[in-house]
Amino acid sequence: YKGIDWGWYPDPFAYNNMYYNSNQRTLYIFDEIDCNKKSNQETWEMLKGKGVTEEDLITGDSAEPKSIGDYRSYGANIRGATKGPGSVEYSMKWLSSLNKIVIDRQRCPNTAREFSTYEYEKDKYGNFKSKY
Protein backbone atom coordinates (compact mmCIF):
# COMPACT_ATOMS: atom_id res chain seq x y z
CA TYR A 1 0.00 0.00 0.00
CA LYS A 2 1.15 3.51 -0.77
CA GLY A 3 -0.28 6.51 1.05
CA ILE A 4 0.09 10.28 1.12
CA ASP A 5 -0.80 12.85 3.75
CA TRP A 6 -0.53 16.26 2.11
CA GLY A 7 1.36 18.90 4.01
CA TRP A 8 3.33 22.08 3.54
CA TYR A 9 4.59 23.59 6.80
CA PRO A 10 4.83 22.97 9.71
CA ASP A 11 3.00 19.71 8.96
CA PRO A 12 5.04 17.84 6.37
CA PHE A 13 4.09 16.11 3.17
CA ALA A 14 4.29 12.46 4.20
CA TYR A 15 4.43 9.37 1.98
CA ASN A 16 4.67 5.78 3.19
CA ASN A 17 5.00 2.46 1.45
CA MET A 18 3.76 -0.48 3.50
CA TYR A 19 2.59 -4.08 3.47
CA TYR A 20 -0.16 -5.61 5.60
CA ASN A 21 -0.04 -9.34 6.36
CA SER A 22 -3.63 -10.13 7.35
CA ASN A 23 -2.83 -13.70 8.46
CA GLN A 24 -0.30 -12.44 10.99
CA ARG A 25 -2.12 -9.14 11.62
CA THR A 26 1.19 -7.37 11.08
CA LEU A 27 1.80 -4.03 9.37
CA TYR A 28 5.21 -3.44 7.79
CA ILE A 29 6.21 0.16 6.97
CA PHE A 30 9.40 0.23 4.93
CA ASP A 31 9.68 3.46 2.97
CA GLU A 32 8.89 7.14 3.47
CA ILE A 33 9.24 10.64 2.15
CA ASP A 34 8.81 13.41 4.68
CA CYS A 35 9.38 16.99 3.55
CA ASN A 36 8.20 20.57 3.91
CA LYS A 37 7.51 23.33 1.41
CA LYS A 38 7.58 21.16 -1.72
CA SER A 39 5.12 21.52 -4.59
CA ASN A 40 2.99 18.62 -5.74
CA GLN A 41 5.15 18.38 -8.87
CA GLU A 42 8.29 18.15 -6.71
CA THR A 43 6.84 15.46 -4.46
CA TRP A 44 5.63 13.45 -7.47
CA GLU A 45 9.17 13.57 -8.86
CA MET A 46 10.48 12.40 -5.48
CA LEU A 47 8.07 9.45 -5.53
CA LYS A 48 9.14 8.52 -9.05
CA GLY A 49 12.74 8.64 -7.79
CA LYS A 50 11.76 5.96 -5.29
CA GLY A 51 10.37 3.78 -8.06
CA VAL A 52 6.68 4.72 -7.85
CA THR A 53 5.11 4.48 -11.31
CA GLU A 54 1.82 5.44 -12.95
CA GLU A 55 0.73 1.80 -12.41
CA ASP A 56 0.99 1.96 -8.60
CA LEU A 57 -2.20 2.79 -6.71
CA ILE A 58 -1.68 5.59 -4.18
CA THR A 59 -4.23 6.60 -1.56
CA GLY A 60 -4.09 10.31 -0.78
CA ASP A 61 -5.74 12.38 1.92
CA SER A 62 -9.14 13.27 0.45
CA ALA A 63 -9.12 16.63 2.27
CA GLU A 64 -6.93 17.88 -0.61
CA PRO A 65 -8.88 17.25 -3.84
CA LYS A 66 -6.72 19.79 -5.72
CA SER A 67 -3.57 17.85 -4.85
CA ILE A 68 -5.18 14.59 -5.95
CA GLY A 69 -6.13 16.33 -9.20
CA ASP A 70 -2.57 17.58 -9.66
CA TYR A 71 -1.19 14.07 -9.20
CA ARG A 72 -3.70 12.67 -11.70
CA SER A 73 -2.58 15.30 -14.22
CA TYR A 74 1.01 14.01 -13.78
CA GLY A 75 -0.22 10.49 -14.61
CA ALA A 76 -0.45 9.10 -11.07
CA ASN A 77 -2.98 6.40 -10.24
CA ILE A 78 -4.33 8.05 -7.09
CA ARG A 79 -7.58 7.95 -5.15
CA GLY A 80 -8.83 9.87 -2.15
CA ALA A 81 -9.00 8.11 1.19
CA THR A 82 -12.45 7.40 2.54
CA LYS A 83 -12.83 9.53 5.65
CA GLY A 84 -15.70 10.47 7.86
CA PRO A 85 -16.67 11.23 11.44
CA GLY A 86 -14.62 9.14 13.83
CA SER A 87 -12.18 7.91 11.18
CA VAL A 88 -9.10 8.94 13.19
CA GLU A 89 -10.37 7.12 16.28
CA TYR A 90 -11.25 4.06 14.17
CA SER A 91 -7.78 4.05 12.63
CA MET A 92 -6.11 4.27 16.03
CA LYS A 93 -8.20 1.39 17.36
CA TRP A 94 -7.38 -0.69 14.27
CA LEU A 95 -3.65 0.00 14.61
CA SER A 96 -3.72 -0.89 18.31
CA SER A 97 -5.53 -4.15 17.52
CA LEU A 98 -2.66 -5.42 15.36
CA ASN A 99 -0.30 -8.08 16.65
CA LYS A 100 2.68 -6.12 15.45
CA ILE A 101 3.71 -2.95 13.62
CA VAL A 102 7.18 -3.20 12.10
CA ILE A 103 8.80 0.06 10.99
CA ASP A 104 12.15 0.12 9.23
CA ARG A 105 13.76 2.80 11.40
CA GLN A 106 16.63 3.36 8.95
CA ARG A 107 14.42 4.05 5.95
CA CYS A 108 11.50 5.55 7.93
CA PRO A 109 12.95 7.58 10.82
CA ASN A 110 10.15 10.17 10.77
CA THR A 111 7.42 7.52 10.75
CA ALA A 112 9.12 5.69 13.63
CA ARG A 113 9.34 8.94 15.61
CA GLU A 114 5.70 9.81 14.95
CA PHE A 115 4.48 6.35 15.96
CA SER A 116 6.50 6.46 19.18
CA THR A 117 5.19 9.88 20.23
CA TYR A 118 1.51 9.60 19.27
CA GLU A 119 -0.72 9.79 22.34
CA TYR A 120 -3.95 11.18 23.68
CA GLU A 121 -4.14 14.96 24.07
CA LYS A 122 -3.88 16.34 27.59
CA ASP A 123 -5.88 19.12 29.18
CA LYS A 124 -4.27 22.03 31.03
CA TYR A 125 -4.07 19.89 34.19
CA GLY A 126 -2.18 17.06 32.47
CA ASN A 127 -5.18 14.73 32.32
CA PHE A 128 -5.71 12.71 29.15
CA LYS A 129 -8.59 13.67 26.89
CA SER A 130 -10.34 11.26 24.56
CA LYS A 131 -8.79 12.86 21.46
CA TYR A 132 -5.49 11.95 19.80
N, C-alpha and C positions, 0 to 999 in steps of 0.2 A: 504494500500500500504506500502511496505517496500523498503527502498532505502539505497544505500551505495555510499559514495564518498570516494574513497581510499585516504589515506594520511599516512605520516610517521612523518615528522617533518620539519619545524614548522607547516605546515598544518596538521591537525589531520585526522585520520580515523573518519568518521562521518556516523552514522546509524540513520535513523528515521523511526518510525512507524506512519502512518497517515491514515486518512479517509477523503474522499471528498464527500460531499453531493451536488450532481449536481442540485437538485431542489432548494436548498437554496444558491447555489454558495458559499459554505463555506468549507474551508479546516481546519481540526482538526489535530494537531500534538501533540501526546501524549506520545511518548517514544523516547529516544535517547541513543546512546553510542557515546562518544567523547573521543578519546584517542590518544596518541602519542607513537611512537616507539614500536608498537605491531605487531607481525607477523600475517599473514593471519590465521594461525591455532589458535592463541590466540584470535583473534577477532571473529572467528567462534564459539569458545567455549563460549565467552561472549554472543553472540547472542543466543546460545542454553540455556544459563543461564537465558535469558529473555523469554524463551518459544518459540523461533523460531525453527521450525522443518524442516525436509527435504521436507515436503509437501507445505510449504509456498513459494510463489513466491517472489523473491527479485530482484530488478532492481539495477544493479551496474554500476558505471561509465565505459563506454566502452573504455576509454583511457587506461585501465589496463587489457588487455586480459589475462595476466598471472595470475592476482589475481582472475579473474572470473574462470579461469581454476583450480586454487587451490581450490576454494570453491566448484566447481563441483566435484573434487576428494574427498572432505570431505562428499559429498552426498547432498549438497545444490541445491535447485532448483533456479538457478540464470540465469539471462539474462543481456546482455549489454544494456544500455540505447541508444536510437536512438539519435544521435547528428549530427550536421552539422553546416555549416556557419550560424551565426545569432541565434543559439539555445539559448544562454544565454539571448540575448535581447528579444527573443520570450517568454522565461520563465518569465522574469521580467514583461513583459506586461501582460501575463496571470495572474500572481499573483496579479498585481495591479488592474486587472479587477474584482477580486472576491469581493463579498459583505463583506466577513469577513474571517480573518485568526485567528484561535483560537489556541494558543500554551499553553500547560500546563507548566507554568513556574517552577513548583516544580520538575517535572520529566524531563523537557527539558530546563535547564537554559542556556546551550550553544547555542541552537537553538534560544531561545528568544533573547539572546544578539546579535547573528549574524543578525537576522531579524531587530532588532532595530538600528543597525549601518550600514546596507548596504546602499550605496548611490553612486551617480555618482563620478567618479574620478575627481580630480581637477588638473589644470595645475599649473605651478610655481607661477602664479599670483593670485591663489585662485578661478579662474573661472572654472565652471563645464564643463567637457568634455562630449561627448556622449557615454562614456564607463562606465560600472559598475566596 
